[in-house]
Amino acid sequence: MTAVFSRRAALVAAATFALAAPFAHAQQNYPNKPIRLLVGYSAGGGVDALSRMLAQRLSTVLGQQVVVENRAGATGMIAADLVARAAPDGYTLLMGESGLLIAHILQAKSPVDPLKALTPVAGTFIAPLMIVANNDVPAKTPKELLALLKANPGRYSYATSGVGTVHHLGFELLKAQSGSFVTHIPYRGAAQIVPDVISGQVPIGVVSAAAGLAQSKSGKLRAIGMMNTAPLAGGENVPAMADALPGFNVAPRLMLMAPVGTPAAIMEKLNEAARTVLASADLAQAAALQGAIPAYMEPAQLAPEMQRESARWASIIKAQKISAE
């Protein structure tokens, strides 16, 4: 009996080794084919541009091409769902964005919970937002704007790129913390917001820092304040809203993500590649042209930060009674 048992145990061990060996070999040789990087937004936008500059540099560091695929829709949830259902082998990744942490709360039929189905590889960028105003609005600084809004409840409105965006919830957070009442005007995307603020169709807008800086420097509209506190090249003269509202800090975060279950060795290799790329001076310069800031964060820090950010948005959604439209 003992000899038979020992023989069976040996056969089981040999079979297990035979199955595990190719998998271990694949991890050691990773990557040995192109990597897909899915982006949940259309080509040509800010998230797409940042994804492409990261992918290009990751390709050099990893020795395999990182190919960007745009799968726009549902505030990035379509791309997130595709990645969550992909094989956890490191060859299908996602450029996630803070909007995901809002979308899965607001969308009743959300296909995926990014906090459960995806795992962070690395924090990549912060994409600062700016509050801009028509030149006829009688406020030039964050303090003057908040004073104006509090003194005139319901008189002013603000435009964002849509319900449930960080732009929208960030301003709703500002309203809650400052005790002001301002009407939200959701647009279908950001392209028309700046022209409408310039023309006075809407007095206040929340836009990307890149868009706001370009038009404020030309004098076509007024840059009131940055919604985040991290310094942005070219935006040094624009004060932070935190000057008037201590502790206020809102900016979309971009993060490289993989399906849950991706082997640790592959995650570590991807993380190290992202760390190397995000530390390069040329990337910082390229990102600044897009109004973004490289912001590497390791997974152990990023995962709880994503949990906290999701909880903050859930609280604002509940307090301000926001629903998807």
GUKEFI-942433 format. One record per residue (C-alpha): chain; x, y, z; residue in three letters. Coordinates in nm, 4 decimals, always signed. Last residue first. Example, Ala and Ser with C-alpha at 12.3 -4.5 7.8 and 13.67 -1.06 7.14 Angstrom:
<unit = A, xx = +1.3670, yy = -0.1060, zz = +0.7140, code = SER> .
<unit = A, xx = +1.2300, yy = -0.4500, zz = +0.7800, code = ALA> .
***
This chain:
<unit = A, xx = -2.9590, yy = +6.1153, zz = -1.6654, code = GLU> .
<unit = A, xx = -2.7747, yy = +5.9401, zz = -1.3870, code = ALA> .
<unit = A, xx = -2.8856, yy = +6.0454, zz = -1.0401, code = SER> .
<unit = A, xx = -2.7504, yy = +6.3009, zz = -0.7960, code = ILE> .
<unit = A, xx = -2.9254, yy = +6.3511, zz = -0.4616, code = LYS> .
<unit = A, xx = -2.6645, yy = +6.6031, zz = -0.3406, code = GLN> .
<unit = A, xx = -2.5948, yy = +6.4059, zz = -0.0209, code = ALA> .
<unit = A, xx = -2.6153, yy = +6.0632, zz = -0.1876, code = LYS> .
<unit = A, xx = -2.3976, yy = +6.1440, zz = -0.4870, code = ILE> .
<unit = A, xx = -2.1559, yy = +6.3329, zz = -0.2604, code = ILE> .
<unit = A, xx = -2.1207, yy = +6.0343, zz = -0.0263, code = SER> .
<unit = A, xx = -2.0715, yy = +5.7920, zz = -0.3141, code = ALA> .
<unit = A, xx = -1.8036, yy = +6.0222, zz = -0.4529, code = TRP> .
<unit = A, xx = -1.6146, yy = +6.0182, zz = -0.1224, code = ARG> .
<unit = A, xx = -1.6474, yy = +5.6407, zz = -0.0889, code = ALA> .
<unit = A, xx = -1.5032, yy = +5.5916, zz = -0.4389, code = SER> .
<unit = A, xx = -1.2106, yy = +5.8187, zz = -0.3536, code = GLU> .
<unit = A, xx = -1.1401, yy = +5.6289, zz = -0.0323, code = ARG> .
<unit = A, xx = -1.1448, yy = +5.2917, zz = -0.2083, code = GLN> .
<unit = A, xx = -0.9221, yy = +5.4281, zz = -0.4861, code = MET> .
<unit = A, xx = -0.6764, yy = +5.5507, zz = -0.2227, code = GLU> .
<unit = A, xx = -0.6832, yy = +5.2066, zz = -0.0604, code = PRO> .
<unit = A, xx = -0.5734, yy = +5.0456, zz = -0.3908, code = ALA> .
<unit = A, xx = -0.3257, yy = +5.3189, zz = -0.4867, code = LEU> .
<unit = A, xx = -0.0932, yy = +5.2940, zz = -0.1882, code = GLN> .
<unit = A, xx = -0.0203, yy = +4.9201, zz = -0.2082, code = ALA> .
<unit = A, xx = -0.0390, yy = +4.9446, zz = -0.5884, code = PRO> .
<unit = A, xx = +0.2497, yy = +5.1922, zz = -0.6186, code = GLU> .
<unit = A, xx = +0.1774, yy = +5.5510, zz = -0.7143, code = MET> .
<unit = A, xx = +0.3325, yy = +5.7435, zz = -1.0016, code = TYR> .
<unit = A, xx = +0.1849, yy = +6.0881, zz = -1.0601, code = ALA> .
<unit = A, xx = +0.2855, yy = +6.2359, zz = -1.3945, code = PRO> .
<unit = A, xx = +0.1025, yy = +6.5728, zz = -1.4159, code = ILE> .
<unit = A, xx = -0.1454, yy = +6.6664, zz = -1.6858, code = ALA> .
<unit = A, xx = -0.2384, yy = +6.9752, zz = -1.8880, code = GLY> .
<unit = A, xx = -0.1770, yy = +6.7968, zz = -2.2182, code = GLN> .
<unit = A, xx = +0.1373, yy = +7.0021, zz = -2.2839, code = LEU> .
<unit = A, xx = +0.2362, yy = +6.9223, zz = -1.9253, code = ALA> .
<unit = A, xx = +0.2220, yy = +6.5505, zz = -2.0105, code = ALA> .
<unit = A, xx = +0.4862, yy = +6.5903, zz = -2.2817, code = ALA> .
<unit = A, xx = +0.7186, yy = +6.7760, zz = -2.0443, code = GLN> .
<unit = A, xx = +0.6704, yy = +6.5207, zz = -1.7662, code = ALA> .
<unit = A, xx = +0.7267, yy = +6.2400, zz = -2.0163, code = LEU> .
<unit = A, xx = +1.0537, yy = +6.3970, zz = -2.1286, code = ASP> .
<unit = A, xx = +1.1756, yy = +6.4201, zz = -1.7700, code = ALA> .
<unit = A, xx = +1.1415, yy = +6.0470, zz = -1.7072, code = SER> .
<unit = A, xx = +1.0081, yy = +5.9279, zz = -1.3711, code = ALA> .
<unit = A, xx = +0.6782, yy = +5.8104, zz = -1.5200, code = LEU> .
<unit = A, xx = +0.8579, yy = +5.5713, zz = -1.7547, code = VAL> .
<unit = A, xx = +1.0640, yy = +5.4020, zz = -1.4834, code = THR> .
<unit = A, xx = +0.7689, yy = +5.3651, zz = -1.2443, code = ARG> .
<unit = A, xx = +0.5518, yy = +5.2252, zz = -1.5241, code = ALA> .
<unit = A, xx = +0.8177, yy = +4.9648, zz = -1.6100, code = ALA> .
<unit = A, xx = +0.8513, yy = +4.8714, zz = -1.2424, code = GLU> .
<unit = A, xx = +0.4758, yy = +4.8290, zz = -1.2113, code = ASN> .
<unit = A, xx = +0.4565, yy = +4.6156, zz = -1.5236, code = LEU> .
<unit = A, xx = +0.7328, yy = +4.3857, zz = -1.3974, code = LYS> .
<unit = A, xx = +0.5778, yy = +4.3663, zz = -1.0522, code = GLU> .
<unit = A, xx = +0.2344, yy = +4.2829, zz = -1.1925, code = MET> .
<unit = A, xx = +0.3889, yy = +4.0088, zz = -1.4068, code = ILE> .
<unit = A, xx = +0.5624, yy = +3.8517, zz = -1.1070, code = ALA> .
<unit = A, xx = +0.2481, yy = +3.8851, zz = -0.8953, code = ALA> .
<unit = A, xx = +0.0375, yy = +3.6843, zz = -1.1392, code = PRO> .
<unit = A, xx = -0.2774, yy = +3.8540, zz = -1.2755, code = THR> .
<unit = A, xx = -0.5657, yy = +3.7239, zz = -1.0670, code = GLY> .
<unit = A, xx = -0.7798, yy = +4.0356, zz = -1.0849, code = VAL> .
<unit = A, xx = -0.7631, yy = +4.1794, zz = -1.4348, code = PRO> .
<unit = A, xx = -0.5110, yy = +4.4605, zz = -1.4854, code = ALA> .
<unit = A, xx = -0.5042, yy = +4.8354, zz = -1.4185, code = MET> .
<unit = A, xx = -0.2908, yy = +5.1385, zz = -1.5070, code = LEU> .
<unit = A, xx = -0.4249, yy = +5.4425, zz = -1.3261, code = MET> .
<unit = A, xx = -0.5456, yy = +5.7897, zz = -1.4168, code = LEU> .
<unit = A, xx = -0.6669, yy = +6.0252, zz = -1.1444, code = ARG> .
<unit = A, xx = -0.9221, yy = +6.2979, zz = -1.2090, code = PRO> .
<unit = A, xx = -0.8577, yy = +6.5994, zz = -0.9866, code = ALA> .
<unit = A, xx = -1.0195, yy = +6.7330, zz = -0.6714, code = VAL> .
<unit = A, xx = -0.8539, yy = +6.8951, zz = -0.3696, code = ASN> .
<unit = A, xx = -1.0381, yy = +7.1117, zz = -0.1166, code = PHE> .
<unit = A, xx = -0.8478, yy = +7.1045, zz = +0.2116, code = GLY> .
<unit = A, xx = -0.8955, yy = +7.4734, zz = +0.2855, code = PRO> .
<unit = A, xx = -1.1735, yy = +7.6348, zz = +0.0812, code = LEU> .
<unit = A, xx = -1.0684, yy = +7.9810, zz = -0.0333, code = ALA> .
<unit = A, xx = -0.7041, yy = +7.9038, zz = -0.1054, code = ASP> .
<unit = A, xx = -0.8147, yy = +7.5434, zz = -0.1660, code = ALA> .
<unit = A, xx = -0.9628, yy = +7.6679, zz = -0.4936, code = MET> .
<unit = A, xx = -0.6015, yy = +7.6764, zz = -0.6093, code = ALA> .
<unit = A, xx = -0.4597, yy = +7.9942, zz = -0.7603, code = PRO> .
<unit = A, xx = -0.3746, yy = +8.0295, zz = -1.1315, code = VAL> .
<unit = A, xx = -0.0346, yy = +8.1920, zz = -1.1791, code = ASN> .
<unit = A, xx = +0.1578, yy = +7.8628, zz = -1.1679, code = GLU> .
<unit = A, xx = -0.0528, yy = +7.7124, zz = -1.4449, code = GLY> .
<unit = A, xx = +0.2160, yy = +7.6707, zz = -1.7070, code = GLY> .
<unit = A, xx = +0.3642, yy = +7.3648, zz = -1.5392, code = ALA> .
<unit = A, xx = +0.1059, yy = +7.2321, zz = -1.2966, code = LEU> .
<unit = A, xx = +0.1526, yy = +7.2437, zz = -0.9195, code = PRO> .
<unit = A, xx = -0.0483, yy = +6.9891, zz = -0.7157, code = ALA> .
<unit = A, xx = -0.3386, yy = +7.1538, zz = -0.5267, code = THR> .
<unit = A, xx = -0.6407, yy = +7.0468, zz = -0.7294, code = ASN> .
<unit = A, xx = -0.9510, yy = +7.2373, zz = -0.8414, code = MET> .
<unit = A, xx = -0.7438, yy = +7.5084, zz = -1.0053, code = MET> .
<unit = A, xx = -0.8951, yy = +7.8558, zz = -0.9818, code = GLY> .
<unit = A, xx = -1.0679, yy = +8.1473, zz = -1.1499, code = ILE> .
<unit = A, xx = -0.9234, yy = +8.1355, zz = -1.5015, code = ALA> .
<unit = A, xx = -1.1055, yy = +8.4153, zz = -1.6815, code = ARG> .
<unit = A, xx = -1.2198, yy = +8.3990, zz = -2.0419, code = LEU> .
<unit = A, xx = -1.1086, yy = +8.5232, zz = -2.3829, code = LYS> .
<unit = A, xx = -0.7948, yy = +8.6855, zz = -2.2427, code = GLY> .
<unit = A, xx = -0.5575, yy = +8.4861, zz = -2.4636, code = SER> .
<unit = A, xx = -0.3947, yy = +8.3412, zz = -2.1538, code = LYS> .
<unit = A, xx = -0.7399, yy = +8.2442, zz = -2.0269, code = SER> .
<unit = A, xx = -0.8153, yy = +8.0517, zz = -2.3462, code = GLN> .
<unit = A, xx = -0.5085, yy = +7.8275, zz = -2.3423, code = ALA> .
<unit = A, xx = -0.5121, yy = +7.7874, zz = -1.9646, code = LEU> .
<unit = A, xx = -0.8709, yy = +7.6654, zz = -1.9533, code = GLY> .
<unit = A, xx = -0.8307, yy = +7.4039, zz = -2.2256, code = ALA> .
<unit = A, xx = -0.5114, yy = +7.2590, zz = -2.0752, code = ALA> .
<unit = A, xx = -0.6508, yy = +7.2735, zz = -1.7209, code = ALA> .
<unit = A, xx = -0.9430, yy = +7.0589, zz = -1.8254, code = SER> .
<unit = A, xx = -1.2817, yy = +7.2239, zz = -1.7889, code = VAL> .
<unit = A, xx = -1.5334, yy = +7.3244, zz = -1.5232, code = VAL> .
<unit = A, xx = -1.7413, yy = +7.6117, zz = -1.6567, code = GLY> .
<unit = A, xx = -1.9016, yy = +7.9294, zz = -1.5275, code = ILE> .
<unit = A, xx = -2.1222, yy = +8.1967, zz = -1.6876, code = PRO> .
<unit = A, xx = -2.3154, yy = +7.9845, zz = -1.9413, code = VAL> .
<unit = A, xx = -2.4222, yy = +8.1281, zz = -2.2759, code = GLN> .
<unit = A, xx = -2.1746, yy = +8.4089, zz = -2.2011, code = GLY> .
<unit = A, xx = -1.9897, yy = +8.3909, zz = -2.5326, code = SER> .
<unit = A, xx = -1.6621, yy = +8.2853, zz = -2.3705, code = ILE> .
<unit = A, xx = -1.8404, yy = +8.0383, zz = -2.1421, code = VAL> .
<unit = A, xx = -2.0223, yy = +7.8934, zz = -2.4435, code = ASP> .
<unit = A, xx = -1.7008, yy = +7.8601, zz = -2.6449, code = PRO> .
<unit = A, xx = -1.5300, yy = +7.6841, zz = -2.3485, code = VAL> .
<unit = A, xx = -1.8185, yy = +7.4413, zz = -2.2888, code = ILE> .
<unit = A, xx = -1.8687, yy = +7.3310, zz = -2.6492, code = GLN> .
<unit = A, xx = -1.5919, yy = +7.0686, zz = -2.6708, code = ALA> .
<unit = A, xx = -1.6400, yy = +6.9227, zz = -2.3227, code = ALA> .
<unit = A, xx = -1.8733, yy = +6.6306, zz = -2.3779, code = GLY> .
<unit = A, xx = -2.2504, yy = +6.6048, zz = -2.3912, code = ARG> .
<unit = A, xx = -2.3059, yy = +6.9093, zz = -2.1717, code = TYR> .
<unit = A, xx = -2.4530, yy = +6.9126, zz = -1.8217, code = PRO> .
<unit = A, xx = -2.5751, yy = +7.2494, zz = -1.6855, code = ILE> .
<unit = A, xx = -2.5590, yy = +7.2405, zz = -1.3052, code = HIS> .
<unit = A, xx = -2.7333, yy = +7.5141, zz = -1.1110, code = THR> .
<unit = A, xx = -2.5402, yy = +7.6843, zz = -0.8302, code = VAL> .
<unit = A, xx = -2.6264, yy = +7.6903, zz = -0.4593, code = PHE> .
<unit = A, xx = -2.3516, yy = +7.7718, zz = -0.2096, code = SER> .
<unit = A, xx = -2.2723, yy = +7.6273, zz = +0.1330, code = GLY> .
<unit = A, xx = -1.8971, yy = +7.6215, zz = +0.0717, code = SER> .
<unit = A, xx = -1.8371, yy = +7.2533, zz = +0.1455, code = GLN> .
<unit = A, xx = -2.1489, yy = +7.1319, zz = -0.0320, code = ALA> .
<unit = A, xx = -2.0967, yy = +7.3575, zz = -0.3321, code = LYS> .
<unit = A, xx = -1.7322, yy = +7.2526, zz = -0.3652, code = LEU> .
<unit = A, xx = -1.8365, yy = +6.8885, zz = -0.3481, code = LEU> .
<unit = A, xx = -2.0914, yy = +6.9569, zz = -0.6223, code = GLU> .
<unit = A, xx = -1.8100, yy = +7.1162, zz = -0.8222, code = PHE> .
<unit = A, xx = -1.6040, yy = +6.7993, zz = -0.7893, code = GLY> .
<unit = A, xx = -1.9082, yy = +6.5861, zz = -0.8642, code = LEU> .
<unit = A, xx = -1.9567, yy = +6.7555, zz = -1.2001, code = HIS> .
<unit = A, xx = -1.5937, yy = +6.7738, zz = -1.3144, code = HIS> .
<unit = A, xx = -1.5358, yy = +6.4214, zz = -1.1806, code = VAL> .
<unit = A, xx = -1.8079, yy = +6.3150, zz = -1.4229, code = THR> .
<unit = A, xx = -2.1426, yy = +6.1901, zz = -1.2956, code = GLY> .
<unit = A, xx = -2.3603, yy = +6.4102, zz = -1.5115, code = VAL> .
<unit = A, xx = -2.1759, yy = +6.5520, zz = -1.8125, code = GLY> .
<unit = A, xx = -1.8909, yy = +6.7543, zz = -1.9591, code = SER> .
<unit = A, xx = -1.9483, yy = +7.0336, zz = -1.7093, code = THR> .
<unit = A, xx = -2.1269, yy = +7.3683, zz = -1.7141, code = ALA> .
<unit = A, xx = -2.1984, yy = +7.6021, zz = -1.4229, code = TYR> .
<unit = A, xx = -2.4993, yy = +7.8133, zz = -1.3375, code = SER> .
<unit = A, xx = -2.5458, yy = +8.1402, zz = -1.1524, code = TYR> .
<unit = A, xx = -2.8463, yy = +8.3053, zz = -0.9920, code = ARG> .
<unit = A, xx = -2.9487, yy = +8.0101, zz = -0.7756, code = GLY> .
<unit = A, xx = -2.8059, yy = +8.1532, zz = -0.4539, code = PRO> .
<unit = A, xx = -2.6564, yy = +8.5010, zz = -0.5062, code = ASN> .
<unit = A, xx = -2.4526, yy = +8.5942, zz = -0.1964, code = ALA> .
<unit = A, xx = -2.3111, yy = +8.2414, zz = -0.1664, code = LYS> .
<unit = A, xx = -2.2124, yy = +8.2393, zz = -0.5335, code = LEU> .
<unit = A, xx = -2.0416, yy = +8.5777, zz = -0.5170, code = LEU> .
<unit = A, xx = -1.8510, yy = +8.4933, zz = -0.1975, code = ALA> .
<unit = A, xx = -1.7379, yy = +8.1655, zz = -0.3522, code = LEU> .
<unit = A, xx = -1.6170, yy = +8.3452, zz = -0.6643, code = LEU> .
<unit = A, xx = -1.4412, yy = +8.6221, zz = -0.4724, code = GLU> .
<unit = A, xx = -1.2532, yy = +8.3722, zz = -0.2589, code = LYS> .
<unit = A, xx = -1.1498, yy = +8.1659, zz = -0.5623, code = PRO> .
<unit = A, xx = -1.0251, yy = +8.4775, zz = -0.7420, code = THR> .
<unit = A, xx = -1.1459, yy = +8.7020, zz = -1.0238, code = LYS> .
<unit = A, xx = -1.5158, yy = +8.7491, zz = -0.9552, code = ALA> .
<unit = A, xx = -1.7675, yy = +8.9852, zz = -1.1150, code = PRO> .
<unit = A, xx = -1.8634, yy = +8.7524, zz = -1.4037, code = VAL> .
<unit = A, xx = -1.8313, yy = +8.9629, zz = -1.7184, code = ASP> .
<unit = A, xx = -1.5126, yy = +8.7877, zz = -1.8306, code = ASN> .
<unit = A, xx = -1.6980, yy = +8.4566, zz = -1.8501, code = ASN> .
<unit = A, xx = -1.5715, yy = +8.2125, zz = -1.5945, code = ALA> .
<unit = A, xx = -1.3276, yy = +7.9259, zz = -1.5596, code = VAL> .
<unit = A, xx = -1.2931, yy = +7.6578, zz = -1.2945, code = ILE> .
<unit = A, xx = -0.9947, yy = +7.4387, zz = -1.3723, code = MET> .
<unit = A, xx = -0.9395, yy = +7.0652, zz = -1.3653, code = LEU> .
<unit = A, xx = -0.6095, yy = +6.8864, zz = -1.3204, code = PRO> .
<unit = A, xx = -0.5384, yy = +6.5514, zz = -1.4927, code = ALA> .
<unit = A, xx = -0.3334, yy = +6.3452, zz = -1.2463, code = ILE> .
<unit = A, xx = -0.1246, yy = +6.0748, zz = -1.4060, code = PHE> .
<unit = A, xx = +0.0027, yy = +5.7166, zz = -1.3728, code = THR> .
<unit = A, xx = -0.0973, yy = +5.5295, zz = -1.0564, code = GLY> .
<unit = A, xx = +0.0328, yy = +5.1767, zz = -1.0860, code = ALA> .
<unit = A, xx = -0.0732, yy = +4.8167, zz = -1.1451, code = VAL> .
<unit = A, xx = -0.4144, yy = +4.8480, zz = -0.9830, code = PRO> .
<unit = A, xx = -0.6371, yy = +4.5386, zz = -0.9662, code = THR> .
<unit = A, xx = -0.9621, yy = +4.4946, zz = -1.1506, code = LEU> .
<unit = A, xx = -1.2779, yy = +4.2960, zz = -1.0796, code = ALA> .
<unit = A, xx = -1.3401, yy = +4.4150, zz = -0.7230, code = LYS> .
<unit = A, xx = -1.2693, yy = +4.7878, zz = -0.7213, code = LEU> .
<unit = A, xx = -1.3662, yy = +4.8167, zz = -1.0858, code = PRO> .
<unit = A, xx = -1.7184, yy = +4.6897, zz = -1.0126, code = ASP> .
<unit = A, xx = -1.8379, yy = +4.5591, zz = -1.3481, code = VAL> .
<unit = A, xx = -2.1361, yy = +4.5571, zz = -1.5811, code = PRO> .
<unit = A, xx = -2.3056, yy = +4.8611, zz = -1.4240, code = SER> .
<unit = A, xx = -2.6788, yy = +4.8121, zz = -1.4535, code = LYS> .
<unit = A, xx = -2.7804, yy = +5.0874, zz = -1.2107, code = ALA> .
<unit = A, xx = -2.5103, yy = +5.3214, zz = -1.3375, code = GLN> .
<unit = A, xx = -2.4431, yy = +5.5810, zz = -1.0687, code = LEU> .
<unit = A, xx = -2.2200, yy = +5.3743, zz = -0.8396, code = ILE> .
<unit = A, xx = -2.0242, yy = +5.1917, zz = -1.1115, code = HIS> .
<unit = A, xx = -1.9866, yy = +5.5218, zz = -1.2920, code = ALA> .
<unit = A, xx = -1.8285, yy = +5.7094, zz = -1.0022, code = ILE> .
<unit = A, xx = -1.5179, yy = +5.4987, zz = -0.9464, code = LEU> .
<unit = A, xx = -1.4914, yy = +5.4559, zz = -1.3215, code = LEU> .
<unit = A, xx = -1.4796, yy = +5.8343, zz = -1.3626, code = GLY> .
<unit = A, xx = -1.1559, yy = +5.8311, zz = -1.1661, code = SER> .
<unit = A, xx = -0.9764, yy = +5.6943, zz = -1.4722, code = GLU> .
<unit = A, xx = -0.8556, yy = +5.3507, zz = -1.5773, code = GLY> .
<unit = A, xx = -0.6025, yy = +5.2835, zz = -1.8495, code = MET> .
<unit = A, xx = -0.6764, yy = +4.9168, zz = -1.8822, code = LEU> .
<unit = A, xx = -0.4570, yy = +4.6140, zz = -1.9495, code = LEU> .
<unit = A, xx = -0.4755, yy = +4.3012, zz = -2.1643, code = THR> .
<unit = A, xx = -0.1511, yy = +4.1053, zz = -2.2089, code = TYR> .
<unit = A, xx = -0.0676, yy = +4.0685, zz = -1.8400, code = GLY> .
<unit = A, xx = -0.1916, yy = +3.7097, zz = -1.8131, code = ASP> .
<unit = A, xx = -0.5197, yy = +3.7545, zz = -1.6290, code = PRO> .
<unit = A, xx = -0.7280, yy = +3.6373, zz = -1.9281, code = ALA> .
<unit = A, xx = -0.9821, yy = +3.9052, zz = -2.0172, code = ALA> .
<unit = A, xx = -1.3175, yy = +3.9437, zz = -1.8404, code = ARG> .
<unit = A, xx = -1.2070, yy = +4.2406, zz = -1.6271, code = ALA> .
<unit = A, xx = -1.0418, yy = +4.3958, zz = -1.9322, code = VAL> .
<unit = A, xx = -1.3615, yy = +4.3854, zz = -2.1358, code = LEU> .
<unit = A, xx = -1.5652, yy = +4.5184, zz = -1.8423, code = ASP> .
<unit = A, xx = -1.3284, yy = +4.8113, zz = -1.7914, code = ALA> .
<unit = A, xx = -1.3431, yy = +4.9010, zz = -2.1619, code = ALA> .
<unit = A, xx = -1.7232, yy = +4.9146, zz = -2.1516, code = ILE> .
<unit = A, xx = -1.7172, yy = +5.0959, zz = -1.8165, code = MET> .
<unit = A, xx = -1.5158, yy = +5.3927, zz = -1.9435, code = GLY> .
<unit = A, xx = -1.7859, yy = +5.6489, zz = -1.8814, code = THR> .
<unit = A, xx = -2.0503, yy = +5.4270, zz = -2.0450, code = ALA> .
<unit = A, xx = -1.8745, yy = +5.4277, zz = -2.3826, code = GLY> .
<unit = A, xx = -1.5431, yy = +5.4265, zz = -2.5636, code = ALA> .
<unit = A, xx = -1.3411, yy = +5.1181, zz = -2.6462, code = ARG> .
<unit = A, xx = -1.0196, yy = +5.2748, zz = -2.7778, code = ASN> .
<unit = A, xx = -0.7348, yy = +5.0272, zz = -2.8227, code = GLU> .
<unit = A, xx = -0.3784, yy = +5.1350, zz = -2.7415, code = VAL> .
<unit = A, xx = -0.1036, yy = +4.8905, zz = -2.8418, code = VAL> .
<unit = A, xx = +0.1928, yy = +4.8262, zz = -2.6120, code = VAL> .
<unit = A, xx = +0.4680, yy = +4.6899, zz = -2.8367, code = GLN> .
<unit = A, xx = +0.7190, yy = +4.4611, zz = -2.6718, code = GLN> .
<unit = A, xx = +1.0633, yy = +4.5356, zz = -2.5287, code = GLY> .
<unit = A, xx = +0.9243, yy = +4.6257, zz = -2.1892, code = LEU> .
<unit = A, xx = +1.1051, yy = +4.9615, zz = -2.1552, code = VAL> .
<unit = A, xx = +1.0546, yy = +5.0712, zz = -2.5158, code = THR> .
<unit = A, xx = +0.6915, yy = +4.9613, zz = -2.5288, code = SER> .
<unit = A, xx = +0.6274, yy = +5.1338, zz = -2.1956, code = LEU> .
<unit = A, xx = +0.7392, yy = +5.4588, zz = -2.3583, code = ARG> .
<unit = A, xx = +0.4903, yy = +5.4375, zz = -2.6428, code = GLN> .
<unit = A, xx = +0.2149, yy = +5.3170, zz = -2.4113, code = ALA> .
<unit = A, xx = +0.2596, yy = +5.6147, zz = -2.1761, code = LEU> .
<unit = A, xx = +0.2383, yy = +5.8682, zz = -2.4600, code = MET> .
<unit = A, xx = -0.0610, yy = +5.6818, zz = -2.5983, code = ARG> .
<unit = A, xx = -0.2455, yy = +5.6678, zz = -2.2674, code = SER> .
<unit = A, xx = -0.1911, yy = +6.0394, zz = -2.2096, code = LEU> .
<unit = A, xx = -0.3398, yy = +6.1215, zz = -2.5497, code = ALA> .
<unit = A, xx = -0.6352, yy = +5.8871, zz = -2.4973, code = ASP> .
<unit = A, xx = -0.7153, yy = +6.0320, zz = -2.1553, code = VAL> .
<unit = A, xx = -0.7058, yy = +6.3843, zz = -2.3013, code = GLY> .
<unit = A, xx = -0.9204, yy = +6.3175, zz = -2.6051, code = GLY> .
<unit = A, xx = -0.8060, yy = +6.2360, zz = -2.9584, code = GLY> .
<unit = A, xx = -0.9304, yy = +5.8784, zz = -2.9706, code = ALA> .
<unit = A, xx = -1.2530, yy = +5.8200, zz = -2.7814, code = SER> .
<unit = A, xx = -1.2668, yy = +5.7098, zz = -2.4187, code = TYR> .
<unit = A, xx = -1.2541, yy = +5.3797, zz = -2.2306, code = GLY> .
<unit = A, xx = -0.8906, yy = +5.3102, zz = -2.3116, code = VAL> .
<unit = A, xx = -0.7717, yy = +4.9521, zz = -2.3511, code = LEU> .
<unit = A, xx = -0.3989, yy = +4.8793, zz = -2.3440, code = LEU> .
<unit = A, xx = -0.3245, yy = +4.5620, zz = -2.5410, code = ARG> .
<unit = A, xx = +0.0192, yy = +4.4080, zz = -2.4940, code = ILE> .
<unit = A, xx = +0.2217, yy = +4.2749, zz = -2.7881, code = PRO> .
<unit = A, xx = +0.4005, yy = +3.9378, zz = -2.7535, code = LYS> .
<unit = A, xx = +0.6794, yy = +3.7873, zz = -2.5407, code = ASN> .
<unit = A, xx = +0.6164, yy = +3.9877, zz = -2.2243, code = PRO> .
<unit = A, xx = +0.6816, yy = +3.8046, zz = -2.0028, code = TYR> .
<unit = A, xx = +0.9551, yy = +3.5425, zz = -2.0325, code = ASN> .
<unit = A, xx = +0.9584, yy = +3.4586, zz = -1.6610, code = GLN> .
<unit = A, xx = +0.5791, yy = +3.4570, zz = -1.6455, code = GLN> .
<unit = A, xx = +0.5527, yy = +3.2239, zz = -1.9453, code = ALA> .
<unit = A, xx = +0.8095, yy = +2.9884, zz = -1.7899, code = HIS> .
<unit = A, xx = +0.6042, yy = +2.9725, zz = -1.4704, code = ALA> .
<unit = A, xx = +0.2959, yy = +2.8842, zz = -1.6731, code = PHE> .
<unit = A, xx = +0.4903, yy = +2.6268, zz = -1.8790, code = PRO> .
<unit = A, xx = +0.6224, yy = +2.4654, zz = -1.5571, code = ALA> .
<unit = A, xx = +0.2926, yy = +2.4568, zz = -1.3688, code = ALA> .
<unit = A, xx = +0.1257, yy = +2.1856, zz = -1.5757, code = LEU> .
<unit = A, xx = +0.4306, yy = +1.9576, zz = -1.5842, code = ALA> .
<unit = A, xx = +0.4954, yy = +2.0232, zz = -1.2160, code = PHE> .
<unit = A, xx = +0.1410, yy = +1.9216, zz = -1.1276, code = THR> .
<unit = A, xx = +0.1736, yy = +1.6076, zz = -1.3389, code = ALA> .
<unit = A, xx = +0.5016, yy = +1.5142, zz = -1.1702, code = ALA> .
<unit = A, xx = +0.3549, yy = +1.5716, zz = -0.8254, code = ALA> .
<unit = A, xx = +0.0500, yy = +1.3611, zz = -0.9091, code = VAL> .
<unit = A, xx = +0.2728, yy = +1.0821, zz = -1.0447, code = LEU> .
<unit = A, xx = +0.4937, yy = +1.0923, zz = -0.7351, code = ALA> .
<unit = A, xx = +0.1923, yy = +1.0786, zz = -0.5079, code = ALA> .
<unit = A, xx = +0.0604, yy = +0.7807, zz = -0.7023, code = ARG> .
<unit = A, xx = +0.3957, yy = +0.6011, zz = -0.6689, code = ARG> .
<unit = A, xx = +0.4109, yy = +0.6756, zz = -0.2974, code = SER> .
<unit = A, xx = +0.0606, yy = +0.5436, zz = -0.2497, code = PHE> .
<unit = A, xx = +0.1440, yy = +0.2224, zz = -0.4366, code = VAL> .
<unit = A, xx = +0.4631, yy = +0.1734, zz = -0.2334, code = ALA> .
<unit = A, xx = +0.2775, yy = +0.2371, zz = +0.0923, code = THR> .
<unit = A, xx = +0.0000, yy = +0.0000, zz = +0.0000, code = MET> .
***
